[in-house]
Amino acid sequence: MLTVDFDRLGIGPGVRVIDIGCGAGRHSFEAYRRGADIVAFDQNATDLADVGVMFEAMAAADEVPEYAKAETVRGDALDLPYGDGEFDVVIASEILEHIPQDEQAIAELVRVIKPGGALAVTVPRWLPERVCWALSDEYHANEGGHVRIYRSDELRDKITAQGVRHIHREFAHALHSPFWWLKCAVGVADDAHPAVTAYHRMLVWDMMSAPALTRTAERMLNPLIGKSVALYFTKPAVHSDAR
């Protein structure tokens, strides 16, 4: 389940991408499939080990072009171990809501983008997230949990303040909002609740089968209750003053 639009970002053969806060690796795997040079970056060693195993399995199964490159790197998003302008595309999906020093993290995201490169940032959308917080403290008040709820224009302004230009906004995963409201209502840890398991089966069916009915319903609902908001930016190219 991808939150980021890879076609919009132009991710393909030879494009150098870093997926910051990659988690289980869903965006990193798609970049690898498309032939990119992908760095899956996270602070969680267990997640990175699993991502590394999947990279190897994808290569062994010939699911990726021979020229594609993939690596996992453990580190801190507040202090990225890269020089300025090393990446064509930076992805930060569902991580800034976890970081108290978000402006420092944003500065690092922007710093490592090449001039002319792209940045995609996704976070939980304000309304669905506010409902979750109202229904359950357990949803967010835990170690490593969500520390803030963004309004999209607030986040856009924080990011453009670092010198990039906002180019697009979209919403995603509307069908997932009611699922999380349900989990918050019955208990976030109660995965065995009949209503939760039934809804989860529907989501899995939808992701595996992509039926026209649910795909159309989600497209219509995304502007209203999309669980995530995705913001896209470009870093201005450097123009020489050659005479």
C-alpha positions in Angstrom: 0.0 0.0 0.0 1.8 3.1 -1.3 1.0 6.6 0.0 3.4 8.4 -2.4 2.9 8.8 -6.1 6.0 7.4 -7.7 5.1 8.6 -11.2 4.8 12.2 -10.0 8.2 11.9 -8.5 9.8 10.4 -11.6 11.3 7.5 -9.8 12.9 5.1 -12.2 16.2 3.7 -13.5 19.2 5.4 -12.1 17.3 7.8 -9.8 18.9 8.0 -6.4 16.3 7.9 -3.7 16.3 7.8 0.1 13.3 6.6 2.0 13.7 8.2 5.4 11.9 6.4 8.2 11.3 3.5 5.8 9.7 1.2 8.5 8.7 -2.1 6.9 10.0 -0.8 3.5 6.9 -0.5 1.3 8.1 2.6 -0.5 11.7 1.3 -0.7 10.6 -1.9 -2.3 8.6 0.0 -5.0 11.6 2.2 -5.8 13.8 -0.9 -6.1 11.3 -2.6 -8.5 11.4 0.5 -10.6 15.2 0.3 -11.0 16.2 3.2 -8.7 19.2 3.4 -6.5 17.4 3.2 -3.1 18.6 3.8 0.5 16.1 2.5 3.1 16.9 4.6 6.1 15.5 4.1 9.6 16.6 4.0 13.3 15.0 0.6 13.9 17.5 -2.1 13.4 14.9 -4.9 13.4 12.9 -3.2 10.7 16.0 -2.6 8.6 17.1 -6.3 8.9 13.7 -7.4 7.5 13.9 -4.8 4.7 17.4 -6.1 3.8 16.1 -9.7 3.7 13.3 -8.6 1.3 15.8 -6.7 -0.9 17.8 -9.9 -1.3 14.7 -12.0 -2.0 13.5 -9.6 -4.6 16.9 -9.7 -6.4 17.0 -13.5 -6.2 13.5 -13.7 -7.7 14.4 -11.4 -10.6 11.8 -8.9 -9.5 14.2 -6.0 -10.0 16.4 -4.8 -12.8 20.0 -6.0 -12.6 21.3 -2.5 -12.5 19.1 -1.4 -9.5 20.8 -0.9 -6.2 19.4 -1.2 -2.7 20.9 -0.8 0.8 19.7 -0.3 4.3 21.2 2.4 6.6 20.5 2.9 10.3 20.6 6.4 11.6 18.9 9.5 12.9 16.7 11.7 10.7 17.9 14.7 12.7 21.5 14.1 11.5 21.6 12.4 8.2 25.0 10.9 7.4 25.1 12.4 3.9 26.5 15.4 2.2 24.4 18.2 0.8 22.4 17.4 -2.4 23.1 13.7 -2.6 19.6 12.5 -3.6 17.4 13.0 -6.6 14.3 12.2 -4.5 13.7 12.2 -0.7 10.6 10.4 0.7 9.5 10.9 4.3 6.2 9.0 4.8 4.5 9.1 8.1 7.5 10.0 10.2 7.3 13.7 11.0 4.3 13.3 13.4 6.6 11.1 15.6 9.5 13.6 15.8 9.4 16.4 18.5 12.1 18.4 16.6 10.3 18.3 13.3 11.8 21.5 11.9 15.3 20.1 12.4 14.2 16.9 10.6 12.7 19.0 7.8 15.9 20.9 7.3 17.8 17.6 7.0 15.3 16.3 4.4 15.8 19.4 2.3 19.5 19.6 2.7 20.2 16.2 1.1 18.0 16.9 -2.0 19.9 17.7 -5.2 19.0 21.1 -6.8 16.1 20.3 -9.1 15.3 17.2 -7.0 12.0 16.3 -5.4 10.6 15.8 -1.9 7.5 13.8 -0.8 6.2 14.1 2.7 3.1 12.3 4.1 1.5 12.6 7.5 -1.8 11.7 9.0 -4.5 14.1 8.0 -5.9 16.5 10.6 -9.5 15.4 10.8 -9.1 11.6 10.8 -6.2 11.9 13.2 -8.2 14.3 15.5 -11.0 11.7 15.7 -8.5 9.0 16.6 -7.0 11.1 19.4 -10.4 11.9 20.8 -11.4 8.2 20.9 -8.2 6.8 22.3 -5.1 8.0 24.3 -3.5 4.6 23.6 -3.5 5.4 19.9 -0.9 8.1 20.2 0.3 8.5 23.8 3.0 5.8 23.8 6.7 5.6 23.3 7.5 6.6 19.8 3.8 7.6 19.2 2.4 10.6 17.5 3.4 13.9 19.2 1.4 16.3 17.0 -1.4 16.6 14.5 -0.6 18.7 11.4 -2.9 20.8 9.3 -1.6 20.5 5.8 -1.0 24.2 5.3 1.0 24.4 8.5 3.2 21.6 7.4 3.5 23.0 3.9 4.7 26.3 5.3 7.3 24.6 7.6 8.7 22.8 4.6 8.7 25.7 2.1 10.5 27.8 4.8 13.5 25.6 4.1 13.8 26.8 0.5 11.7 24.3 -1.5 8.7 25.0 -3.6 5.3 23.3 -3.0 3.9 21.8 -6.2 1.1 19.4 -5.2 -1.2 18.0 -2.5 -3.3 14.9 -2.4 -5.1 12.7 0.1 -5.0 8.9 0.4 -6.4 5.8 2.2 -9.9 7.0 3.0 -11.0 3.4 3.6 -8.4 3.2 6.4 -9.8 6.0 8.4 -13.0 4.2 9.6 -10.8 1.1 10.4 -8.6 3.2 12.8 -11.7 4.9 14.3 -13.0 1.4 15.0 -9.8 0.2 16.5 -9.6 3.3 18.7 -13.2 2.8 19.8 -12.8 -0.9 20.8 -9.2 -0.7 22.0 -6.2 -0.3 19.7 -4.6 -3.6 20.9 -7.8 -5.6 20.4 -7.1 -7.1 17.0 -9.4 -10.0 17.8 -12.6 -7.9 18.0 -15.1 -9.2 15.4 -15.7 -5.8 13.9 -12.0 -5.2 13.6 -11.2 -8.5 12.0 -14.1 -8.2 9.5 -12.9 -4.7 8.4 -9.3 -5.9 8.2 -10.4 -8.7 5.9 -12.1 -6.2 3.7 -9.0 -4.0 3.5 -6.8 -7.0 2.6 -9.2 -8.0 -0.1 -9.3 -4.5 -1.4 -5.4 -4.3 -1.5 -5.0 -7.7 -3.2 -7.9 -7.4 -5.7 -8.3 -3.7 -6.3 -12.0 -4.0 -7.3 -13.5 -1.1 -9.2 -16.2 -0.5 -6.5 -13.8 0.1 -3.6 -11.2 1.9 -5.7 -13.9 4.3 -6.9 -15.3 4.7 -3.4 -11.9 5.6 -2.0 -11.2 8.1 -4.8 -14.4 9.9 -4.0 -13.9 9.7 -0.2 -10.2 10.7 -0.2 -10.9 14.5 -0.3 -13.2 14.1 2.7 -11.7 11.5 5.0 -8.4 10.4 3.5 -6.2 9.1 6.3 -3.0 10.6 5.0 -2.1 13.8 3.2 0.8 13.8 0.8 2.7 17.0 0.0 5.2 17.3 -2.9 8.0 19.8 -3.3 10.8 20.6 -5.6 14.2 22.1 -4.8 15.1 25.0 -7.0 17.9 24.3 -9.5 21.1 26.2 -9.3 21.5 28.6 -12.2 25.0 29.8 -13.1 25.6 33.4 -13.9 27.9 32.6 -16.7 28.4 35.5 -19.1 
